Amino acid sequence: MTENQYKRDTFFILRKPLDMPIESSASELKKACREAKSYSHSQEIFARWPNLRDASQRMTSLLTRYWPDPRKQGDKLLINCLSVGFLEAEKAMRINNNDLSEQKAFIKYVSEELVQCLGLTLMIKRKQGCIVYDPVSGYLDTVINSPQNNELIWVDEPHVAFKSSQSKLLCASRVFTLIELRLAGLLD
């Protein structure tokens, strides 16, 4: 992809330095839960399932609050993942009155949302040129905090892995453990 192509198809640009630096994943997760209007519910779920707090912190590092949702301009993917996960977990708990159903629903629905990170291509602009970011190879908070990266540009072009039958599992494995994925029925 040439520089002119990505400028034409730009979905979102994050320029550095940031007005507010990225904090720890725990602090950023609290902000994201508040933004998702799910803070009190998140605290209840995380108290019952500390593993879901750990997974949500990994997801916060993976996406940050900057990764846009390709389905709607202005939406943030992390916020949408959390909102859907908490909503579906609450529904499962109401229907089944079973904590395990709550955990399964959260993992399943967050995984279904998370794959949308492949709906855009992230270009990282450095002094020596642009590179394509692979969302399953690192965590975006590290990329953003790196002094060698000047600008992050999300291009309205799906990542090459987006249509793969394994894409949901690849993305989910960056956040959830294999045991959790199996519990949610995502592994055979």
C-alpha positions in Angstrom: 0.0 0.0 0.0 1.5 3.3 -1.0 1.4 6.5 1.2 -1.1 8.1 -1.2 -3.4 5.1 -1.1 -3.5 5.0 2.7 -4.1 8.8 2.9 -7.1 8.4 0.6 -8.6 5.5 2.6 -7.8 6.8 6.1 -10.4 5.8 8.7 -8.6 7.3 11.8 -5.3 8.9 12.6 -3.6 9.0 16.0 -0.8 11.5 16.1 1.9 11.7 18.8 2.6 13.0 21.3 -0.8 12.2 22.9 -2.6 14.8 25.0 -2.9 12.1 27.7 -0.4 9.3 27.8 -1.6 5.7 28.1 -1.6 4.5 31.7 -1.5 1.0 33.0 -3.9 -1.5 31.6 -5.8 -1.6 34.9 -6.3 2.2 34.8 -7.2 2.2 31.2 -9.7 -0.6 31.7 -11.5 1.4 34.5 -11.8 4.3 32.1 -13.1 2.0 29.3 -15.7 0.4 31.6 -16.9 3.9 32.6 -17.0 4.9 29.0 -19.0 1.7 28.2 -21.4 2.8 31.1 -20.7 -0.6 32.7 -18.4 0.3 35.6 -20.5 -1.1 38.4 -21.5 -4.2 36.5 -17.9 -4.8 35.5 -16.8 -4.7 39.1 -19.4 -7.3 40.0 -18.3 -9.6 37.2 -14.6 -9.1 37.9 -15.2 -9.9 41.6 -16.7 -13.2 40.7 -14.3 -13.9 37.8 -10.9 -12.4 38.3 -9.7 -14.2 35.2 -12.1 -12.0 33.1 -10.5 -8.9 34.6 -7.1 -10.2 33.6 -8.4 -11.0 30.1 -10.0 -7.5 29.9 -6.7 -5.9 30.9 -5.0 -7.8 28.1 -7.6 -6.7 25.7 -7.1 -3.1 26.9 -3.4 -3.4 26.1 -4.1 -5.0 22.8 -6.6 -2.5 21.5 -6.3 0.5 23.8 -9.2 3.0 23.9 -7.9 4.3 20.5 -8.6 1.4 18.2 -11.6 2.4 16.1 -14.6 0.1 15.4 -14.7 -0.4 11.6 -18.4 -0.7 11.6 -19.1 2.8 12.8 -17.0 5.9 12.5 -16.3 7.4 15.9 -16.9 4.2 17.9 -14.1 2.6 19.8 -13.7 -1.2 19.5 -12.6 -1.8 23.1 -15.7 0.0 24.4 -17.9 -2.0 22.1 -16.3 -5.3 23.1 -16.8 -4.6 26.8 -20.4 -3.3 26.3 -21.5 -6.4 24.4 -19.6 -8.7 26.7 -21.1 -7.3 29.9 -24.6 -7.1 28.3 -24.5 -10.7 27.1 -23.1 -11.9 30.4 -25.9 -10.2 32.3 -28.5 -11.8 30.0 -26.9 -15.2 30.5 -27.0 -14.8 34.3 -30.6 -13.7 34.2 -31.7 -16.6 32.0 -29.7 -19.4 33.6 -29.0 -18.0 37.1 -25.6 -19.6 36.7 -22.2 -17.9 37.2 -20.6 -20.2 34.7 -23.0 -19.2 32.0 -22.1 -15.6 32.7 -18.4 -16.3 32.1 -19.1 -18.3 29.0 -21.2 -15.5 27.5 -18.6 -12.8 28.2 -15.8 -14.8 26.6 -17.9 -15.8 23.6 -19.3 -12.4 22.8 -16.2 -10.4 23.4 -14.4 -12.8 21.1 -17.0 -12.2 18.4 -16.5 -8.4 18.7 -12.8 -8.6 19.0 -12.3 -10.0 15.5 -13.4 -6.6 14.2 -9.9 -5.4 14.9 -9.0 -7.1 11.6 -11.6 -5.0 9.8 -9.1 -2.2 9.4 -5.4 -2.1 8.6 -3.2 -0.2 10.9 -0.2 1.6 9.4 2.6 2.7 11.7 4.4 5.8 10.4 8.1 6.0 11.5 10.9 8.2 10.3 12.1 5.5 7.9 8.6 4.9 6.4 5.4 3.0 7.1 4.9 -0.5 8.3 1.7 -2.6 8.5 0.9 -3.6 12.1 -0.1 -7.2 12.9 -2.6 -7.1 15.7 -1.8 -10.7 16.8 1.9 -10.0 17.2 2.0 -7.4 19.9 0.0 -5.0 22.0 -1.0 -1.6 20.8 -0.2 0.2 24.1 3.5 -0.7 23.6 3.4 0.5 20.0 1.8 3.8 21.0 4.3 4.3 23.8 7.3 3.6 21.6 9.2 6.7 20.7 10.1 5.5 17.2 6.4 5.6 16.1 5.2 9.0 15.0 1.7 8.4 13.8 -0.8 5.5 13.6 -3.1 5.4 10.7 -6.1 3.1 10.5 -6.9 2.4 6.9 -10.4 1.4 5.7 -9.1 -1.9 4.2 -9.5 -5.2 6.1 -6.4 -7.0 7.3 -5.6 -10.0 5.1 -6.6 -12.4 7.9 -10.1 -10.8 8.4 -12.0 -13.4 6.3 -10.1 -16.4 7.6 -12.1 -19.0 9.4 -9.6 -18.9 12.2 -9.5 -15.1 12.6 -11.8 -15.0 15.6 -9.8 -17.7 17.4 -6.5 -16.0 16.6 -7.7 -12.7 18.0 -9.4 -14.2 21.1 -6.2 -16.2 21.9 -4.4 -12.8 22.5 -6.9 -12.1 25.3 -8.3 -15.3 26.7 -6.5 -18.5 27.8 -7.1 -21.8 25.9 -9.0 -23.1 28.9 -11.3 -20.1 28.8 -11.8 -20.4 25.0 -12.7 -24.1 25.4 -15.1 -23.2 28.2 -16.9 -20.8 25.9 -17.1 -23.4 23.2 -14.6 -21.7 20.9 -12.3 -24.7 20.8 -13.3 -28.2 19.7 
